[in-house]
Amino acid sequence: VQLQASGGGLVQAGGSLKLSCAASGGASSIRYIAWYRQRPGQERDWVGRIIPSGGTEYADDVKGRFTISRDYGKMTVYLQMSSLRPEDTAVYYCKSWSRGSEWWGQGTQVTVSS
């Protein structure tokens, strides 16, 4: 499984960005996808996830602002981020996992200016 995260960039506070996590390795590689982020000088934090049923869960600080969706036809999972805040500035990573194994994308930088 290989994951390619993209879509990061510079945005003003209150703006939106949509990140993509494109996967190779068949449909099973995007059944379970989680997004994480790592702020400068901090640990990598869980942002949210999507599971095979399509159900999603989010960290409290992004709930209501971020939405995870999946497109099996494009083998891609998305993280739609709205109402962005300067504290959302981080490198964002996607992770796939299955049967005790996990795979990470390379990360994409999101910078939110005040």
C-alpha atoms as a printed R data frame, in Angstrom:
    type eleno elety resid chain resno       x      y      z
1   ATOM     1    CA   VAL     A     1   0.000  0.000  0.000
2   ATOM     2    CA   GLN     A     2   1.272  3.449 -0.899
3   ATOM     3    CA   LEU     A     3  -0.414  6.668  0.156
4   ATOM     4    CA   GLN     A     4   0.089 10.105 -1.359
5   ATOM     5    CA   ALA     A     5  -1.205 13.085  0.600
6   ATOM     6    CA   SER     A     6  -1.661 16.372 -1.225
7   ATOM     7    CA   GLY     A     7  -3.615 19.614 -1.235
8   ATOM     8    CA   GLY     A     8  -1.869 21.527  1.492
9   ATOM     9    CA   GLY     A     9  -0.979 25.171  1.193
10  ATOM    10    CA   LEU     A    10  -1.277 28.624  2.702
11  ATOM    11    CA   VAL     A    11  -4.737 29.922  3.586
12  ATOM    12    CA   GLN     A    12  -6.083 32.779  5.661
13  ATOM    13    CA   ALA     A    13  -7.933 32.156  8.886
14  ATOM    14    CA   GLY     A    14 -11.560 31.360  8.181
15  ATOM    15    CA   GLY     A    15 -10.720 29.825  4.836
16  ATOM    16    CA   SER     A    16 -10.961 26.272  3.534
17  ATOM    17    CA   LEU     A    17  -8.694 23.601  2.101
18  ATOM    18    CA   LYS     A    18  -9.335 20.099  0.844
19  ATOM    19    CA   LEU     A    19  -6.645 17.521  1.335
20  ATOM    20    CA   SER     A    20  -6.455 14.312 -0.650
21  ATOM    21    CA   CYS     A    21  -5.007 10.932  0.253
22  ATOM    22    CA   ALA     A    22  -4.586  8.869 -2.890
23  ATOM    23    CA   ALA     A    23  -3.890  5.172 -2.405
24  ATOM    24    CA   SER     A    24  -2.524  2.313 -4.419
25  ATOM    25    CA   GLY     A    25  -3.040 -1.280 -3.437
26  ATOM    26    CA   GLY     A    26  -6.695 -1.903 -4.148
27  ATOM    27    CA   ALA     A    27  -9.941 -0.854 -2.528
28  ATOM    28    CA   SER     A    28  -8.936 -2.414  0.758
29  ATOM    29    CA   SER     A    29  -6.232  0.221  1.152
30  ATOM    30    CA   ILE     A    30  -8.818  2.971  1.745
31  ATOM    31    CA   ARG     A    31 -11.345  1.031  3.819
32  ATOM    32    CA   TYR     A    32  -9.767  2.364  7.001
33  ATOM    33    CA   ILE     A    33  -8.137  5.788  6.679
34  ATOM    34    CA   ALA     A    34  -7.190  8.135  9.463
35  ATOM    35    CA   TRP     A    35  -5.875 11.657  9.289
36  ATOM    36    CA   TYR     A    36  -3.270 12.958 11.702
37  ATOM    37    CA   ARG     A    37  -1.455 16.243 12.056
38  ATOM    38    CA   GLN     A    38   1.785 17.344 13.611
39  ATOM    39    CA   ARG     A    39   2.154 20.926 14.736
40  ATOM    40    CA   PRO     A    40   5.672 22.377 14.981
41  ATOM    41    CA   GLY     A    41   7.463 20.982 18.000
42  ATOM    42    CA   GLN     A    42   4.556 18.784 19.019
43  ATOM    43    CA   GLU     A    43   3.521 15.157 18.842
44  ATOM    44    CA   ARG     A    44   1.468 13.818 15.956
45  ATOM    45    CA   ASP     A    45  -2.219 14.064 16.847
46  ATOM    46    CA   TRP     A    46  -5.202 12.144 15.547
47  ATOM    47    CA   VAL     A    47  -7.638 14.291 13.555
48  ATOM    48    CA   GLY     A    48 -10.286 11.831 12.418
49  ATOM    49    CA   ARG     A    49 -11.017  8.635 10.560
50  ATOM    50    CA   ILE     A    50 -13.340  6.911  8.155
51  ATOM    51    CA   ILE     A    51 -14.256  3.249  8.452
52  ATOM    52    CA   PRO     A    52 -15.655  0.705  5.938
53  ATOM    53    CA   SER     A    53 -19.281  1.557  6.697
54  ATOM    54    CA   GLY     A    54 -18.589  5.180  5.791
55  ATOM    55    CA   GLY     A    55 -18.859  6.239  9.394
56  ATOM    56    CA   THR     A    56 -16.539  8.999 10.518
57  ATOM    57    CA   GLU     A    57 -15.157 10.224 13.818
58  ATOM    58    CA   TYR     A    58 -13.333 13.438 14.622
59  ATOM    59    CA   ALA     A    59 -11.196 14.951 17.314
60  ATOM    60    CA   ASP     A    60 -13.078 17.478 19.418
61  ATOM    61    CA   ASP     A    61 -11.110 20.459 18.170
62  ATOM    62    CA   VAL     A    62 -12.015 19.836 14.513
63  ATOM    63    CA   LYS     A    63 -15.534 18.473 14.918
64  ATOM    64    CA   GLY     A    64 -18.002 20.531 12.893
65  ATOM    65    CA   ARG     A    65 -15.210 22.088 10.816
66  ATOM    66    CA   PHE     A    66 -13.533 19.096  9.165
67  ATOM    67    CA   THR     A    67 -15.183 16.380  7.065
68  ATOM    68    CA   ILE     A    68 -13.695 13.124  5.834
69  ATOM    69    CA   SER     A    69 -15.075 11.488  2.703
70  ATOM    70    CA   ARG     A    70 -14.060  8.695  0.380
71  ATOM    71    CA   ASP     A    71 -14.230  8.015 -3.354
72  ATOM    72    CA   TYR     A    72 -13.518  4.384 -4.222
73  ATOM    73    CA   GLY     A    73 -13.569  5.190 -7.945
74  ATOM    74    CA   LYS     A    74 -10.631  7.536 -7.471
75  ATOM    75    CA   MET     A    75  -9.083  5.476 -4.682
76  ATOM    76    CA   THR     A    76  -8.905  8.652 -2.645
77  ATOM    77    CA   VAL     A    77  -9.957  9.830  0.786
78  ATOM    78    CA   TYR     A    78 -10.477 13.540  1.383
79  ATOM    79    CA   LEU     A    79 -10.201 15.831  4.362
80  ATOM    80    CA   GLN     A    80 -12.320 18.923  3.812
81  ATOM    81    CA   MET     A    81 -11.238 21.619  6.248
82  ATOM    82    CA   SER     A    82 -13.322 24.730  6.811
83  ATOM    83    CA   SER     A    83 -13.248 27.656  9.222
84  ATOM    84    CA   LEU     A    84  -9.522 27.167  9.503
85  ATOM    85    CA   ARG     A    85  -7.659 28.651 12.441
86  ATOM    86    CA   PRO     A    86  -3.982 29.478 12.885
87  ATOM    87    CA   GLU     A    87  -3.742 26.582 15.354
88  ATOM    88    CA   ASP     A    88  -4.660 24.201 12.504
89  ATOM    89    CA   THR     A    89  -1.220 24.913 11.024
90  ATOM    90    CA   ALA     A    90   0.539 21.550 10.815
91  ATOM    91    CA   VAL     A    91   1.799 18.826  8.554
92  ATOM    92    CA   TYR     A    92  -1.160 16.560  7.801
93  ATOM    93    CA   TYR     A    93  -0.709 12.831  7.282
94  ATOM    94    CA   CYS     A    94  -3.036 10.045  6.217
95  ATOM    95    CA   LYS     A    95  -2.750  6.499  7.449
96  ATOM    96    CA   SER     A    96  -4.267  3.250  6.252
97  ATOM    97    CA   TRP     A    97  -4.438  0.194  8.450
98  ATOM    98    CA   SER     A    98  -5.551 -3.398  8.138
99  ATOM    99    CA   ARG     A    99  -4.910 -6.701  9.905
100 ATOM   100    CA   GLY     A   100  -2.270 -5.313 12.233
101 ATOM   101    CA   SER     A   101  -0.365 -3.402  9.564
102 ATOM   102    CA   GLU     A   102  -0.365  0.300  8.860
103 ATOM   103    CA   TRP     A   103   0.893  2.556  6.103
104 ATOM   104    CA   TRP     A   104   1.535  6.307  6.177
105 ATOM   105    CA   GLY     A   105   1.536  8.973  3.512
106 ATOM   106    CA   GLN     A   106   4.359 11.479  3.342
107 ATOM   107    CA   GLY     A   107   2.481 14.470  4.765
108 ATOM   108    CA   THR     A   108   1.319 17.770  3.344
109 ATOM   109    CA   GLN     A   109   1.883 21.168  4.949
110 ATOM   110    CA   VAL     A   110  -1.081 23.344  5.883
111 ATOM   111    CA   THR     A   111  -0.377 26.890  7.021
112 ATOM   112    CA   VAL     A   112  -3.164 29.141  8.279
113 ATOM   113    CA   SER     A   113  -2.319 32.814  8.581
114 ATOM   114    CA   SER     A   114  -4.080 35.124 11.020
